[in-house]
């Protein structure tokens, strides 16, 4: 009986130590397709989104438990090419990656199509199959997938895997006729006004900060 108690205490201590050692690796998947150049109320969509992504990174910078990574899609080829492989993991997870992500976002220009499902399908490899740390995905899009209609299948597979703490989907003024495509996401918000984007990112920050 005493031995059993010792084992339980040891397991409990190990679990607590593991929680302290774990990081929450936050992957931002950002739409850089041509439509992100479209004017919202006062600024292009991409400008409004970049501001909020930058603000989120700044607020999270004091938490060593949070690491950011960045995947972009629609940024490498012109829209006319309709390249459905135009998706790339551009910043790897690291404590100092926030500054690098902000630097990348200042330079990159939206121009291509929208391989959204193809981007979401690659998140496991973006995490390099890391099973120790926590995973959070923030997917930001302004329309529907131009290449694959099966995004719900991919989302459900990821969500049911048990590997992800959260998978947030932030819609950037998505046309009402396309909103139904994303109803399968448990954490989906379609933001129709510029001013409402900040509260959405504030809510995400509240959910991912360690304490």
Secondary structure as GFF3:
##gff-version 3
##sequence-region A 1 211
A	DSSP	alpha_helix	2	21	.	.	.	ID=ss1
A	DSSP	beta_strand	24	31	.	.	.	ID=ss2
A	DSSP	three_ten_helix	34	37	.	.	.	ID=ss3
A	DSSP	alpha_helix	45	60	.	.	.	ID=ss4
A	DSSP	beta_strand	66	73	.	.	.	ID=ss5
A	DSSP	three_ten_helix	79	81	.	.	.	ID=ss6
A	DSSP	beta_strand	87	94	.	.	.	ID=ss7
A	DSSP	alpha_helix	97	107	.	.	.	ID=ss8
A	DSSP	alpha_helix	116	120	.	.	.	ID=ss9
A	DSSP	alpha_helix	123	126	.	.	.	ID=ss10
A	DSSP	beta_strand	134	141	.	.	.	ID=ss11
A	DSSP	alpha_helix	151	160	.	.	.	ID=ss12
A	DSSP	beta_strand	166	172	.	.	.	ID=ss13
A	DSSP	three_ten_helix	176	182	.	.	.	ID=ss14
A	DSSP	beta_strand	187	191	.	.	.	ID=ss15
A	DSSP	alpha_helix	195	208	.	.	.	ID=ss16
###
